[in-house]
C-alpha cells in the first residue's frame, strides 16, 4: 500500500477498534463491509433488511460479504404491511413527510426495531462515509474544484436519521466514519483520492476502494453507490402508491391541501406521507419573514442546503 492507503487503513483500524458494538447493519455496501473487516474477529453479528414483495439489491451482496468475513448474517424479510406500519412511526419520529428520506429511513427503522426486539443496545453503521469521502453519485461528474466546494457544503448540513430513530429504541448507533480523526484525514486528501476512475468508470470513495481491495471481494469494492431504498427494495413504494391512488383522488386531495394548508404535494407517495404527517402535526407554517423558504411547503431552508428537509423538494 502507498502512504495514503496505509494511513487510511490505520486510522480506520484505530477508530473502529474503539467501538464497543458487536452488531453491524450489513448492507453489503463498501462502508459497512469495511467496518465488518475490522470487527470480524469479535463475537460479531449482522443484520440486513430485505423486502418480501419488492426487489432489492442488498441480499446478494450482504450474503457475499457475510461469507467472506465469516460473520453470521440475519436476513430480516419484511412485508409491505410491516413497511407501511413502520412508515407511520418513522414519520412521527422524523416529523417530516420527505419522501426520499422516508424511503431510506424506513430501512433503518426496521433494522433498529429488529435489533431492539433482540435487546441489542449498540450497532455500528457506515453513516458519514459518503459525505466525507465523496460517495454520492451526483458528485462524480463535477469538476474537481466544484467537488471540493460541495463536500464543504455537505459537511455543514449532513444529518443522519439513524440517530433520531435509534433514540426511540434506546439503541446507540456507533458511526466510526464520523469520528473527528477520520473527518480530518478525509479533509486533508486531494479530490483525486476521493473521486477517480477504474476501467473507464468514475467512482467515489476512491481511497477506501483502493485501500481495501486486497481485503474485500472485488464485487463489494467496486459496487456502485446504491441508496438504502434501492438496496432494501423500498424504492418500489413509489410505484405502489401510483397503483393504489387514482388520479382523480390525487387531484382532489392535493387541491384541498393546497387550499387549506398552502402546501403543494408533488406525488401520490408524498400524499400518503403528508396525510400521516397531518394526523400527528400541524401543517408547516408558511412565513414571508424568512428569505430561504421552500416554495412547496413554506418551511425554512438551511443556509447551505439545496433541498427541503420537510417535504423533500429538490433542488431549491
C-alpha positions as CSV (number, residue, x, y, z in Angstrom):
1,X,0.0,0.0,0.0
2,X,1.1,3.6,-0.6
3,X,1.4,6.1,2.2
4,X,-2.2,7.4,1.8
5,X,-3.6,3.9,1.8
6,X,-1.6,2.9,4.9
7,X,-2.8,6.0,6.7
8,X,-6.4,5.3,5.7
9,X,-6.2,1.7,7.0
10,X,-4.5,2.7,10.3
11,X,-6.9,5.5,11.1
12,X,-10.0,3.4,10.5
13,X,-8.5,0.4,12.4
14,X,-7.8,2.7,15.4
15,X,-11.2,4.3,15.4
16,X,-13.3,1.1,14.8
17,X,-11.3,-0.8,17.4
18,X,-12.5,1.7,20.0
19,X,-16.2,1.0,19.1
20,X,-17.8,-1.4,21.5
21,X,-20.6,-2.9,19.4
22,X,-20.5,-6.4,18.0
23,X,-23.6,-5.8,15.8
24,X,-23.4,-4.3,12.4
25,X,-26.0,-3.2,9.9
26,X,-24.6,-5.0,6.9
27,X,-26.0,-4.0,3.6
28,X,-23.1,-5.4,1.5
29,X,-22.1,-1.9,0.6
30,X,-18.5,-0.7,0.9
31,X,-18.8,1.2,4.1
32,X,-20.4,-1.5,6.3
33,X,-18.1,-4.1,4.7
34,X,-15.0,-2.1,5.8
35,X,-16.4,-1.9,9.4
36,X,-17.0,-5.7,9.2
37,X,-13.4,-6.3,8.2
38,X,-12.2,-4.7,11.4
39,X,-14.6,-6.4,13.8
40,X,-14.8,-9.9,12.2
41,X,-12.8,-11.5,15.0
42,X,-15.2,-10.3,17.7
43,X,-18.3,-12.2,18.6
44,X,-19.8,-10.3,15.7
45,X,-23.4,-10.5,14.3
46,X,-25.0,-8.7,11.4
47,X,-28.5,-7.8,10.1
48,X,-29.8,-6.9,6.7
49,X,-33.4,-5.7,5.9
50,X,-34.9,-7.1,2.7
51,X,-38.4,-6.5,1.4
52,X,-40.5,-9.6,0.7
53,X,-42.6,-8.0,-2.1
54,X,-40.1,-5.7,-3.8
55,X,-36.8,-6.4,-5.5
56,X,-33.8,-5.2,-3.5
57,X,-30.1,-5.3,-4.4
58,X,-28.6,-5.8,-0.9
59,X,-29.5,-9.5,-0.5
60,X,-26.7,-11.0,-2.7
61,X,-24.1,-8.5,-1.6
62,X,-24.8,-8.9,2.1
63,X,-24.5,-12.7,1.7
64,X,-21.2,-12.3,-0.2
65,X,-19.6,-10.2,2.5
66,X,-21.0,-12.2,5.4
67,X,-19.5,-15.4,3.9
68,X,-16.2,-13.6,3.1
69,X,-15.8,-12.2,6.6
70,X,-17.3,-15.2,8.3
71,X,-19.8,-13.0,10.2
72,X,-23.2,-14.6,10.9
73,X,-25.9,-12.7,8.9
74,X,-29.6,-12.5,9.9
75,X,-31.7,-11.5,7.0
76,X,-34.9,-9.9,8.1
77,X,-37.6,-10.2,5.4
78,X,-40.3,-7.5,5.9
79,X,-43.7,-7.5,4.4
80,X,-45.4,-4.5,2.7
81,X,-47.7,-4.3,5.8
82,X,-44.7,-4.1,8.1
83,X,-43.2,-1.4,5.9
84,X,-46.4,0.7,5.9
85,X,-46.7,0.4,9.7
86,X,-43.0,1.4,10.1
87,X,-43.6,4.4,7.8
88,X,-46.1,5.8,10.3
89,X,-43.7,5.5,13.1
90,X,-40.8,6.9,11.1
91,X,-42.8,10.0,10.2
92,X,-43.7,10.5,13.8
93,X,-40.0,10.3,14.8
94,X,-38.6,12.5,12.0
95,X,-41.5,15.0,12.0
96,X,-41.5,15.4,8.2
97,X,-43.0,13.9,5.1
98,X,-39.9,14.0,2.9
99,X,-40.5,11.0,0.5
100,X,-36.8,10.4,-0.2
101,X,-35.8,10.5,3.5
102,X,-38.8,8.3,4.5
103,X,-38.0,5.6,1.8
104,X,-34.4,5.4,3.1
105,X,-35.1,5.9,6.8
106,X,-37.8,3.2,6.9
107,X,-34.9,0.7,6.3
108,X,-33.0,1.9,9.3
109,X,-36.3,2.0,11.4
110,X,-37.0,-1.7,10.6
111,X,-33.4,-2.6,11.3
112,X,-33.3,-0.9,14.7
113,X,-36.8,-2.3,15.5
114,X,-35.5,-5.8,14.8
115,X,-32.4,-5.2,17.0
116,X,-34.4,-3.7,19.8
117,X,-36.5,-6.9,19.9
118,X,-33.2,-8.8,20.4
119,X,-32.3,-6.5,23.2
120,X,-29.3,-5.1,21.3
121,X,-28.0,-1.9,22.8
122,X,-25.4,-0.8,20.2
123,X,-24.9,-1.1,16.5
124,X,-22.3,0.0,14.0
125,X,-23.3,1.8,10.8
126,X,-21.4,3.3,7.8
127,X,-23.0,6.7,8.2
128,X,-20.8,9.5,7.0
129,X,-18.5,7.8,4.5
130,X,-20.4,9.1,1.5
131,X,-20.4,12.6,2.9
132,X,-16.7,12.9,3.7
133,X,-15.2,10.6,1.0
134,X,-17.4,11.8,-1.9
135,X,-19.6,8.7,-2.3
136,X,-22.7,10.3,-3.8
137,X,-23.3,9.8,-7.5
138,X,-24.2,13.4,-8.1
139,X,-20.6,14.4,-7.3
140,X,-18.9,12.1,-9.7
141,X,-19.1,14.2,-13.0
142,X,-18.4,17.5,-11.4
143,X,-15.1,19.4,-11.8
144,X,-12.6,18.9,-9.0
145,X,-13.0,22.4,-7.5
146,X,-16.7,22.0,-7.5
147,X,-16.5,18.7,-5.8
148,X,-14.3,20.2,-3.1
149,X,-16.8,23.0,-2.5
150,X,-19.7,20.6,-2.5
151,X,-18.0,18.4,0.1
152,X,-17.5,21.5,2.3
153,X,-21.2,22.4,1.9
154,X,-22.4,18.8,2.6
155,X,-20.3,18.6,5.8
156,X,-22.1,21.7,7.1
157,X,-25.6,20.2,6.6
158,X,-25.1,16.4,6.9
159,X,-27.5,14.7,9.3
160,X,-28.4,11.1,9.9
161,X,-31.9,9.9,10.7
162,X,-30.5,6.7,12.2
163,X,-29.5,8.8,15.3
164,X,-33.1,10.1,15.8
165,X,-34.7,6.8,15.2
166,X,-32.2,4.9,17.5
167,X,-33.1,7.2,20.4
168,X,-36.7,5.9,20.4
169,X,-35.4,2.4,20.8
170,X,-32.8,3.1,23.4
171,X,-30.1,2.0,21.0
172,X,-26.7,3.7,20.5
173,X,-25.6,4.0,16.9
174,X,-21.8,4.0,16.6
175,X,-20.5,5.8,13.5
176,X,-16.8,5.5,13.1
177,X,-16.7,7.4,9.8
178,X,-17.9,10.5,11.7
179,X,-15.1,10.4,14.2
180,X,-13.1,13.6,14.0
181,X,-9.9,11.7,13.3
182,X,-11.5,10.2,10.1
183,X,-13.1,13.5,9.1
184,X,-9.9,15.5,9.5
185,X,-8.0,12.9,7.5
186,X,-10.6,12.9,4.7
187,X,-10.4,16.7,4.6
188,X,-6.6,16.5,4.1
189,X,-6.9,14.4,1.0
190,X,-7.0,15.8,-2.6
191,X,-10.2,15.3,-4.6
192,X,-8.3,12.8,-6.8
193,X,-8.1,10.4,-3.9
194,X,-11.9,10.6,-3.4
195,X,-13.1,10.6,-7.0
196,X,-11.2,8.7,-9.7
197,X,-11.8,6.2,-12.5
198,X,-11.4,2.5,-12.9
199,X,-11.8,0.8,-16.3
200,X,-13.4,4.0,-17.7
201,X,-15.9,4.2,-14.8
202,X,-15.8,7.0,-12.3
203,X,-16.1,6.0,-8.6
204,X,-16.3,8.0,-5.4
205,X,-14.7,6.9,-2.1
206,X,-11.6,6.1,-4.2
207,X,-9.1,5.9,-1.4
208,X,-11.4,3.4,0.5
209,X,-11.8,1.2,-2.5
210,X,-8.1,1.2,-3.3
211,X,-7.1,0.6,0.4
212,X,-9.4,-2.4,1.0
213,X,-9.2,-4.0,-2.4
214,X,-6.8,-6.7,-1.0
215,X,-9.1,-7.4,1.9
216,X,-12.6,-7.5,0.5
217,X,-14.2,-9.1,-2.6
218,X,-14.0,-7.1,-5.8
219,X,-17.8,-7.2,-6.2
220,X,-18.0,-5.3,-2.9
221,X,-15.1,-2.9,-3.5
222,X,-16.3,-1.9,-7.0
223,X,-20.0,-2.0,-6.2
224,X,-21.6,1.3,-7.4
225,X,-23.2,3.5,-4.8
226,X,-26.8,2.3,-4.0
227,X,-29.1,4.2,-1.6
228,X,-30.8,2.3,1.2
229,X,-34.1,2.4,-0.6
230,X,-32.6,0.6,-3.6
231,X,-30.7,-2.0,-1.5
232,X,-33.7,-3.0,0.6
233,X,-36.3,-2.5,-2.1
234,X,-38.3,0.3,-0.6
235,X,-37.7,2.4,-3.7
236,X,-40.7,0.4,-5.1
237,X,-43.0,2.2,-2.7
238,X,-43.3,5.0,-5.3
239,X,-44.8,2.5,-7.8
240,X,-47.0,1.0,-5.1
241,X,-48.7,4.4,-4.3
242,X,-49.0,5.2,-8.0
243,X,-51.0,2.0,-8.5
244,X,-53.3,2.3,-5.5
245,X,-54.2,6.0,-5.6
246,X,-56.3,7.1,-8.5
247,X,-55.6,10.2,-10.5
248,X,-59.0,11.7,-9.6
249,X,-58.5,11.2,-5.8
250,X,-54.9,12.6,-6.0
251,X,-56.2,15.7,-7.8
252,X,-59.0,16.3,-5.4
253,X,-56.9,15.8,-2.3
254,X,-53.9,17.8,-3.4
255,X,-56.2,20.8,-4.4
256,X,-57.8,20.7,-0.9
257,X,-54.4,20.5,0.8
258,X,-53.1,23.5,-1.2
259,X,-56.2,25.5,-0.4
260,X,-56.3,24.6,3.3
261,X,-52.6,24.2,4.2
262,X,-50.8,26.1,1.5
263,X,-48.8,23.0,0.7
264,X,-48.0,21.6,-2.8
265,X,-48.0,17.8,-2.9
266,X,-45.9,16.5,-5.8
267,X,-46.6,12.8,-5.9
268,X,-49.1,10.1,-4.7
269,X,-46.4,8.8,-2.4
270,X,-45.9,12.2,-0.8
271,X,-49.7,12.5,-0.4
272,X,-49.7,9.3,1.7
273,X,-46.9,10.6,3.8
274,X,-48.4,14.0,4.2
275,X,-51.7,12.6,5.4
276,X,-49.9,10.6,8.1
277,X,-47.9,13.7,9.0
278,X,-51.0,15.8,9.4
279,X,-52.6,13.2,11.8
280,X,-49.7,14.0,14.2
281,X,-48.6,17.5,13.4
282,X,-49.9,20.9,12.3
283,X,-49.4,22.0,8.7
284,X,-46.0,23.6,8.0
285,X,-46.1,27.3,8.9
286,X,-45.6,29.5,5.9
287,X,-44.0,32.8,6.6
288,X,-42.7,35.6,4.4
289,X,-40.3,36.8,7.1
290,X,-37.6,34.2,6.1
291,X,-35.7,34.6,2.9
292,X,-34.8,30.9,2.3
293,X,-38.1,29.1,2.3
294,X,-39.3,26.1,0.4
295,X,-41.7,27.1,-2.4
296,X,-43.8,24.0,-2.0
297,X,-44.4,23.9,1.8
298,X,-43.0,27.2,3.2
299,X,-40.5,25.6,5.6
300,X,-37.3,27.4,6.3
301,X,-34.3,26.1,4.3
302,X,-30.9,25.9,5.8
303,X,-28.3,28.4,4.5
304,X,-26.2,25.8,2.7
305,X,-29.0,23.4,1.8
306,X,-30.4,22.8,-1.7
307,X,-33.3,20.7,-0.6
308,X,-36.2,20.8,1.9
309,X,-36.0,18.5,4.9
310,X,-39.7,18.8,5.4
311,X,-41.2,17.9,2.0
312,X,-38.1,16.7,0.0
313,X,-38.3,19.3,-2.7
314,X,-35.0,19.4,-4.7
315,X,-33.3,21.5,-6.0
316,X,-34.2,24.8,-4.3
